Every structure is written in C-alpha cells, then in structure tokens.
Amino acid sequence: MSPAADKRLAIFASFSGQGGVERMLVHLIQGFCEHGYAVDLLLVRANSAALAQLPAKVRRIPLGPGHTLLATLALARWLRRERPPVLLAVKDRAGRAAVMARALARSETRLVLRLGTNLSAALSGRGLLQRWLRQRPIRLLYPAIERIVAVSEGVAEDTARIARVARSRIDVIRNPVVTPELAAHAAASCPHPWLRARAGTPILIGAGRLQRQKDFPTLLRAFDLVRRQRACRLIILGEGRGRGALEALAQALGLRLGADGDLDLPGFQANPYCWLARADLFVLSSAWEGSPNVLAEALALGIPAVATDCPSGPRELLAAGRFGPLVPVGDSAALAAAILRTLAAPLPARVLQQAVADYTQTASASAYLRALGLETGPPR
C-alpha cells in the first residue's frame, strides 16, 4: 500500500439531528484532518447544522437511501470501487450495514465500529421479542468487525456481553469534547436575558433532546423542590417530541414558563457553550447514556455538575462522585438535595476541568487512529 493510501480513511455515518453525536463526530474528523488524513464521509442522511463545521477538504459522499440498512448496497458498490484501507462505522446500524456491505463487495477494508450507547439500558423497557430482535443481529454480525470503540467502560462491558465478543477487542476512547474552539464559543454573547444580566439568582441548565432517555420530568420535579428552599431558575436546552408533556408537567407543578418566569425551554441552540459557561450548575437527569457529552462540556468549562448514576458514563466522568454528586435514576428528591448541596459549596473550576483531561480533540483523534490501525501503539 502506498504512503498516500495510508493517509486515507472513510467514515460511514448518518447526520440526522443536532445532538452531541453529530458534534463529536465533526470534532473527530477535524482531528483526523489535523493529523494529515484525507477523509471520505459516506452519508446516509445529511440533515444537521454540524456538517457546516466540517473541514473543506473532507469529501462528502451521499449514499442515497435515507435509512442506514437500505444504504448497504450503495456502500458495497463504493467499497468495491474505492477499496479504502479502513472504514469507521458510527452507531450500531451503521456497523451492521458495514459488515454486510463488505461481504457483498468482497473487500479487505478493515472495519471499526464506534458505539456511544448502553444498549441494555436503552432496551430495558422493551418486551422480550423487541430485545431479541435488536440483539440477534448484533451477535451474528459484530464478530466480523475488527475493532469496536466504546465511549465509556460501561458501554464496553455492555457491548462485550450483548455481542458475545472478547472484551480485549473493544477499546475505550473518550469523546473529543475539548476542542481549540471551545473557549471562543463559550465567550460568545449569550442571547438569554437571565444569563446576560446576572442578578445573583442561581441559573441551572439541563440540555439534550426532549425525549425519554433524558428524563427531564425528574429534573422538573427536583427543580420544584429546590425552588421551595431557595430562589433559582432553570433552563433546558433542546428540542424533541417530549416538549408538550414537559410543558404540561411544568404547568401542573406551578412553574412559570418563559423568560419572565422561573423555567425556560428555548429549544435547540447551535452554540450551547455560551449558555453553559454562564450557568451556576449543570444538571444531568438521564435514565441512560453512553458518555454524556454535555456533562463533559460543562466540566471543561468549569461549571459544577450533578448527575444521575445512570448506565453509563456519568460515574466515570465524575470519578464516582469526586467531581460532582451522583444520585439514583428517577429520584427527584435525591436530585434536589444534590443540587442544593452543590449550589452551597461548588467545586473550583480548575478542579472540575481535571475530570476531562483525557477528552481533548487531539488525544481522542490519536487514539482512534491507533484503533483504526493507521498509527502504531495501543489506544489509551
């Protein structure tokens, strides 16, 4: 293989939202380009503002069908024609499709899969048949993947158990949260009046898609308990199908919505960092995670945090409570108590930033390149 070919890699992904996965993948691609690699980005969907942040030299290749598994044939044709040395598939469906496409293409392309979700936790509320239908293809296809990258130890252990692959074939690589641009984004002007003109009232922030995984109803109930003991306000950044139910719960709790009230739901924000950087406390109320990017971003900005001890990621990020309290999932009273304790005695920013020392763009990209077989040395 020529030296030029050695500096090439392909990524198979779907950009279908505005979430943390899309942002982290763009950060990772930026890191690959800084290492001198030419990147082919094979897209199932291209519906994300994050794509605007891609380096200009990244080659975008639309695969046509708007569903990952339906893109298998298009991916196989591309693999047969281009023969890239390695393909990084992002998320479970992309990994399964990549295995089938490589077989159809009769290609020797090395396959690496990135997983960012604790599947067992995500399937915990599903029926036996639904769980079987999700797990069976994983057990059939994952053994053909050369390496798997998990974003946390919890995801790695869960994947090894479900896929029945050796734990030694799974690398844990931290997300590229701390980028060279983070400080500039955080310093940008914030559009919200609560955060522009601080009047001494603590501002709590939650962030994520308004859906079951993030369990914002528990956060609202906890906030209701907190505000009975001290004045404070809550902002939840994000959008999703759960907005209506969340607004109804807020009304039932007597919370006043909007900038004139004590709870605001301003929707998705392209730059959440200027909001986070001005908050007094970040609260993660999730029922499950892989490695919660927004929690890592808050810590990187020196913002105190409280989190549920959900599978998986918060316990690792917060070092079992060293960098912030962990509370049981769904326990609004425990979450409220942790919020009050942390507001009363927050850790210094320099201490909080130690928690994400391994979450830099440079370190993450280097570790991925080793897992992809493009650079030597074991992934850290």
CORMOKA-V37029 format. One record per residue. N is the residue number from 1. PHI is phi in degrees with one decimal (none if undefined). PSI is psi in whole degrees, 0 to 359 (none if undefined). Layout:
n: [N:N]
phi: [PHI:PHI]
psi: [PSI:PSI]
This chain:
n: [1:2:3:4:5:6:7:8:9:10:11:12:13:14:15:16:17:18:19:20:21:22:23:24:25:26:27:28:29:30:31:32:33:34:35:36:37:38:39:40:41:42:43:44:45:46:47:48:49:50:51:52:53:54:55:56:57:58:59:60:61:62:63:64:65:66:67:68:69:70:71:72:73:74:75:76:77:78:79:80:81:82:83:84:85:86:87:88:89:90:91:92:93:94:95:96:97:98:99:100:101:102:103:104:105:106:107:108:109:110:111:112:113:114:115:116:117:118:119:120:121:122:123:124:125:126:127:128:129:130:131:132:133:134:135:136:137:138:139:140:141:142:143:144:145:146:147:148:149:150:151:152:153:154:155:156:157:158:159:160:161:162:163:164:165:166:167:168:169:170:171:172:173:174:175:176:177:178:179:180:181:182:183:184:185:186:187:188:189:190:191:192:193:194:195:196:197:198:199:200:201:202:203:204:205:206:207:208:209:210:211:212:213:214:215:216:217:218:219:220:221:222:223:224:225:226:227:228:229:230:231:232:233:234:235:236:237:238:239:240:241:242:243:244:245:246:247:248:249:250:251:252:253:254:255:256:257:258:259:260:261:262:263:264:265:266:267:268:269:270:271:272:273:274:275:276:277:278:279:280:281:282:283:284:285:286:287:288:289:290:291:292:293:294:295:296:297:298:299:300:301:302:303:304:305:306:307:308:309:310:311:312:313:314:315:316:317:318:319:320:321:322:323:324:325:326:327:328:329:330:331:332:333:334:335:336:337:338:339:340:341:342:343:344:345:346:347:348:349:350:351:352:353:354:355:356:357:358:359:360:361:362:363:364:365:366:367:368:369:370:371:372:373:374:375:376:377:378:379:380]
phi: [none:-73.0:-57.2:-62.4:-65.6:-63.1:-95.7:-124.8:-148.0:-120.7:-127.3:-111.7:-155.2:-123.6:-99.6:-124.3:-169.8:-116.6:-83.3:-66.8:-61.8:-63.8:-63.2:-65.5:-67.7:-63.3:-58.7:-64.8:-63.1:-58.5:-65.3:-61.4:-64.0:-65.5:-82.0:91.6:-93.2:-85.7:-116.6:-100.9:-105.6:-89.4:-109.0:-79.1:-128.6:-133.2:-111.6:-159.2:-65.4:-62.0:-62.4:-65.6:-90.7:-68.4:-58.4:-61.0:-81.7:-71.1:-90.4:-89.4:-126.8:-71.7:-97.1:99.2:-60.4:-87.6:-130.1:-58.3:-67.6:-70.6:-84.7:-57.5:-65.7:-63.2:-65.1:-61.2:-62.7:-67.0:-62.1:-65.8:-80.4:-93.0:49.5:-68.2:-67.8:-151.5:-129.3:-97.5:-98.5:-111.3:89.7:-57.8:-60.5:-63.8:-63.6:-65.4:-63.4:-65.3:-61.2:-67.2:-65.2:-64.0:-63.8:-65.9:-79.9:53.7:-99.5:-101.6:-57.1:-74.0:-108.8:-128.4:-115.1:-101.7:-120.6:-123.7:-131.6:-81.5:-66.0:-59.6:-67.5:-64.9:-96.0:-60.9:-94.9:-91.8:-75.2:-58.4:-65.2:-61.6:-64.7:-63.7:-65.5:-81.3:-80.9:-58.9:-61.1:-62.1:-68.8:-79.3:-103.1:-61.1:-58.5:-83.1:-86.0:-65.1:-138.3:-120.0:-108.8:-109.1:-85.1:-155.7:-61.4:-62.1:-65.6:-62.4:-64.2:-63.7:-65.3:-59.8:-70.8:-69.9:-78.9:57.8:-114.6:-64.7:-60.2:-67.3:-90.3:-116.4:-101.3:-98.5:-128.1:-70.9:-67.7:-79.9:-81.9:-88.6:-108.2:-61.4:-89.7:-58.3:-62.2:-66.8:-62.7:-67.8:-81.7:-63.3:-62.8:-98.6:-78.6:-88.7:-62.0:-62.1:-93.4:-81.7:-120.1:-74.8:-119.1:91.0:-80.6:-60.8:-111.7:-97.5:-130.6:-118.7:-154.6:144.5:-63.5:-78.8:-149.5:-56.3:-57.1:-80.9:47.3:-66.8:-56.5:-64.4:-64.7:-63.2:-65.6:-64.9:-61.7:-60.1:-69.3:-65.3:-67.5:-74.5:-106.7:-156.1:-64.5:-165.6:-134.8:-130.5:-117.9:-118.2:-87.6:136.7:-138.3:165.3:-68.3:-85.5:-59.4:-58.6:-66.0:-68.9:-64.6:-65.4:-64.9:-59.4:-64.7:-63.9:-83.1:80.8:-81.2:-91.8:-85.1:103.5:-64.5:-91.7:-108.0:-121.7:-137.7:-131.2:-122.5:-77.4:85.0:-67.1:-125.7:-61.7:-120.2:-75.3:-68.9:-70.2:-77.3:-58.1:-64.6:-105.2:-80.9:-90.3:-159.4:-103.5:-122.7:-105.3:-112.0:-61.7:-83.1:-157.3:-149.8:-104.8:-143.7:-70.0:-59.9:-66.8:-65.4:-64.3:-65.1:-61.0:-64.1:-62.1:-88.0:78.9:-95.5:-57.9:-141.1:-128.5:-145.8:-73.7:-87.9:-87.8:-82.9:-136.6:121.9:-58.6:-62.1:-70.1:-63.1:-89.5:51.8:57.8:106.0:-63.3:-104.6:161.6:-66.8:-116.1:-129.5:-62.1:-61.1:78.7:-98.3:-67.1:-66.5:-65.7:-65.4:-61.9:-63.4:-66.8:-61.6:-62.8:-63.0:-72.3:-62.6:-74.8:-145.6:-71.7:-74.3:-63.6:-56.9:-63.6:-72.3:-61.6:-68.0:-63.8:-65.3:-115.7:-60.7:-93.3:-102.4:-85.8:-59.9:-65.1:-64.4:-65.9:-61.3:-62.2:-65.9:-63.2:-62.8:-70.4:-64.6:-75.4:81.7:-96.6:-134.6:-87.4:98.7:-71.9:-61.3:-76.1]
psi: [136:157:323:319:327:335:27:141:157:146:131:116:168:121:96:20:191:21:185:329:316:317:316:324:320:317:318:316:320:319:320:316:323:333:1:14:141:129:127:120:107:117:127:311:153:51:74:134:339:334:335:341:2:143:145:331:357:130:115:130:101:134:357:277:145:15:137:310:329:343:2:314:318:320:319:317:319:317:320:323:316:331:56:152:330:148:124:116:135:116:162:308:320:322:315:318:322:321:313:320:319:321:318:324:345:46:154:14:132:135:130:135:132:127:133:13:142:101:322:317:320:330:3:331:5:161:168:317:317:318:319:318:331:322:326:310:326:314:333:323:328:327:340:352:131:312:149:135:124:147:353:163:322:317:321:312:317:317:317:321:313:314:346:46:157:136:333:345:2:125:139:118:127:150:148:73:315:104:164:336:353:313:320:318:320:328:350:157:137:133:349:132:328:324:345:320:91:129:21:348:123:139:121:144:135:159:145:171:140:83:174:321:321:345:52:336:321:323:318:318:320:317:320:321:321:314:344:342:333:149:135:169:157:132:133:114:134:167:160:178:344:5:312:314:324:318:322:319:319:318:318:328:354:20:139:118:147:172:341:358:215:1:131:140:78:1:193:140:124:327:87:346:325:338:309:318:340:2:160:336:136:136:123:118:17:151:330:158:176:290:108:107:318:329:316:322:318:315:320:330:2:22:126:151:151:141:154:150:59:159:127:168:309:320:321:315:317:7:53:31:353:322:9:150:147:135:159:147:134:4:93:326:316:322:318:317:320:322:313:318:318:323:326:330:71:148:150:150:319:329:315:323:340:334:335:28:331:5:31:154:318:312:319:313:318:317:320:318:327:318:326:351:16:343:157:163:148:145:141:none]
